[in-house]
Structures are given as C-alpha cells and as structure tokens.
Amino acid sequence: MRSYIGLGLGLLMLSCGPISERKQPPPNLQELAQSDLDLSGEQLANGYCAACHLKPEPSVLDKKTWETKVLPDMRKRMGLYLEEDFGTALPQDEGVPDGIYSKTPLISRENWAKLLAYYLENAPENPLHQADRQTPKNGIPGFELEIPNFPFVRSSLTTMLEIHPQTGHLWLGHRFRSLFVLDSKNNFQQLDSIPTFVGPVGIKWGNDDSFQLLSMGLMDPANDSLGVLSSFSKPGQTWIANSIQENLMRPVHVEYSDWNGDGVEDHLISHFGNHVGKLSLYLSSSGGFEEVILKKDPGARRSIAVDFDKDGDMDILALMTQAKEAIVLFENQGTGKFREETLLAFQPAFGSSDFRYLDMTGDGHLDLVLVNGDNADQSQILKNYHGVRIFENDGSGAFKETWFYPMHGASGLEVGDFDQEGMSDLIAISFFPDKNQKPKQDLIYFRQVSKGKFEPFVVANAPDFHWLTISQGDLDLDGDMDILVGTFAFDQLYKAPTSRWCPFVVLRNKLK
C-alpha cells in the first residue's frame, strides 16, 4: 500500500491558510485519485478544488444550489457518474469537447460522499444577504437622462456602443449582423448601415475612414469559432471588409499595442469561448501576424496594455473569468516571451465581468477597479459578494481591496472624472439585477466626494430596460464625457420585433 507522504503533507497545507501562503503547489487530480489517505470532507474539498481553481467556501452558495447544480457538475467533470445520472445527457451529447469531463473516475464514491457532506452541512439554507451599505439617492447629479425616439420597429439588441472621438458620431453594433452610424448632433439620425459578421463588440478607427471591427460570432454559450477581426474600408460607395483574424472562439475584446517593439501595432484578442477558449497575442512579422497563446483557458474577458514594471516595453493585464477567475499580469520578457503572475485570484462563483487600471486615489499609483456579477452559469441566485471593488496599489505592484459596494449582477463599468473635480468617479451597470430592490439598482453612479469615499446615485424614474453595454465619450464635443447605456431585449431574440427601436439611453453630462 502506497503511503503518499508528500501528497498527505500537501493536503495538510491546503487545510491551513489561504492560497497565497502555500509553499508548494497543490496535488493534481490524478495524484488525488490514487491517494489512499483517510481525509475529511474539508481536506478533500481543499485538495480537489485547489487542483483546478481557488477553493470556494460552502457559504458562497446556498445548500440547494450546491446540491442540485454545482456539485453534480463538478462530480461529472471528475468522471464519477452515479445511478441518478441514468437517463440524463452526457457531456459529449451536448457538444462538450473531449478533455473537459474526465472519462475515468478521479474520485471514489466514498470520498465524494464526504466532500458532498462537507458542503451541504456547511452551506446556508438561503443565499446570504448583502452587507449594509449606503442606499443610492434618486437622480444622478450633473447628468440628464435622454431616451432617443426612433419612429420605426427594429429589435433592440445592442452589442456595442462607441463614440467617435473626432466627430462625436455614435457607432452601434447590433446582434443581427449590423453596424449603424448615428448622428449624435441631429437626434441620432442614421448616417450609415454597414453589414458585418455576427455580433460586433469592438471597434478601432484608423486615421482615414477605415476601421477594424471585432465580431463575436455566436453570443450564446458555444464552442464554435465564428468570431472575426476585420478591416473595413470604403474606396467607393460600398464598404469592403477584409479578414485579419478568423476562426476566433467567441471573442469579446481586442487590445492594441506594439508588444514586440518593431514599430508595427500588434493585437491581443480575448477568446472568451465556452468550455474552451484562450488569450491570444498576435505579433507582427514579415508574413503577417504570428499567434502567441498566453493562456489556454476559457473566460478571457478584457486585457489592458501597460508598462507595468516600467522597463520600457509593454506588458499585459488580463481579466480571466469562468472557473479560474483572476487578474493576471503577463510581463514582457522580449522575443515574444511573457512571464505570467497572478495578481488577484477569486473563487469560481465570483462572476468577474470587467475591470480597469488607473489611479483612483491620486497617490500616483495605478489601482485595479473590478465589477463582478456574472450569473449565467450553474448558480443563478442572488449573491452577496457581487458588486464593485477597488484594489489599491501599495506602490510595489501588490493590491489590496480597500472599497466594496454590493451590487447584484454587476457586469459593466466606466471610470472617469465626470464632474471634473479632480477625482475619478465610477458608473456600473447590472445584467443580472435584483428586480425587487427599491430603488432600482441596475445602474449606479458613484461620485467620489473625497479620497476613497463614494456617494451612490441611481437614475430617477429609470426606464424598464435590460442593460448589456456601457461606454463613455463626448457626444456633443463640448469637453465633458457623456455616458451611453445599451439595451438588450431578450424577448426579441427569437421572434420578430413589434415595438419601436430603443437601443440605448444617454446620460448627458450637463457640466458644460
């Protein structure tokens, strides 16, 4: 009989202290499967969960959600099927690629029973309530709500909103293969309609009329590779599209910079994917662009190009979501090599959705701002840890949470000194709000009134829309930043629209 002394010591360490304090990596699933140690349910949870991601505590979900949704899926991923699974669809029947669900059991029935009991005995009966916080005030100071009036019927399924910095025109992406250009100074009259690939999600304008457009492909969870990064030009009366990168796995964001220092702009694409995905850097070369896969995991959500270590070349900050949630630094080592370091890690139900990197406190150090509220997977319940967070930089590149405001389903974020008082303010939207909250809290503006202190506001007489996108820009070119919030009407996804087009609202900055 094998003793697995090293494995036993590893599991004991896993049961003592947070992941940041561990001195050795956790055992992998294969090592755990071969162990004959007599471990408790908590030790098994520490080992099995930490082998793939940060361990979630039982309190993050209620007992029913653990028992009926999350734990059965975890068990199947480890290749253990029980009598209760007979008659249910297998992963391969639902299009899940090989390698996601193990084909051989990696945990015994006895150990699974102990792990299951640990979660069910320690989980709360109901989801935990939000912490006490300042109730938002009605009416956002300095902003005026505008709902444009479009006198025709069209599906309100907005996937992108961007304001052209020179013209102020609004470029609007629509789920159904369209990009609209609207005149922001003339009641948003349509100036152009450009056929695109499915689901435009990102745009970068050139110095002329050309632009690059990132199209997501299928928005619904899928493992297809239908996303495209394209260049558009208009040599005559018709827009011409040429593909730059094809076969992208549900891409949701593209970042541009010169990472290899050759004077040519490279691009970094977040392939969100579903069961599979990746974060891919495309470096310029004599033959076009060469792909460097920085991380081969699903859930890449957004990246930021920044010289993090101040050594003269561009590094990368990336938000990884899905199970292995983290903000990750990729430090540029030159010649297409990057050193990976996790700056912040979160448990898999955390729901990271968007982030920014800027100085929130005025101390000269760039901080991390994060919204977490993705609620579309196995645990569709209200979560008390969803919300808006600031992780302050101590000056050495270490980050500590210094501010948190609970917000159910927080999904989108914009940051800026909107009132031009010298401090950054925040505005966040929710894709999965608590519809019973009063006042309605699916859009909250946080005005920074003093260093690190924010006062929350919501829209007075808020319309009953479902928000998907948010962006900022100077619509009227008057020197202050306006906010646009895009709508996504689920009931119009699979049937012909019957109501007038309501693709977005404007929070018009009245500072000037």
Buried (B, 14 or more C-beta within 10 A) or exposed (E): EEEBEEBBEBBEBBBEEEBEEBEEEBBEBEBBBEBEBEBBBBBBBBBBBBBBBBBBBBEBBBBBBBBEBBBBEBBBBBBBBEEEEEEEEEBEEEEBEEEBBBEEBBBEEEBBEBBBEBBBEBBBEEBBEBEEEEEBBEEBEBBEBBEBEBEEEBBBBBBBBBBBEEBBBBBBBBBEBBBBBBBBEEEBEEBEEBEBBBBBBBBBBEEEEBBBBBBBBBBEEBBBBBBBBBBBBBEEEEBEBEEBBEEBBBBBBBBEBBBBEEEEEBBBBBBBBBBBBBBBBBBBEEEEBBEBEBBEBBBBBBBBBBEBEEEEBBBBBBBBBBBBBBBBBBBBEEEBEBEEEBBBBBBBBBBBBBBBBEBBBEEEBBBBBBBBBBBEBBBEBBBBBBBBBBBBBEEEBEBEEEBBBBBBBBBBBBBBEBBBEEBBBBBBBBBBBBEEBEBBBBBBBBBBEEEBEBBBBBBEEBEEBBBBBBBBBBBBBBEBBBBBBBBBBEEBEEEEBEEEBBBBBBBBBEBE
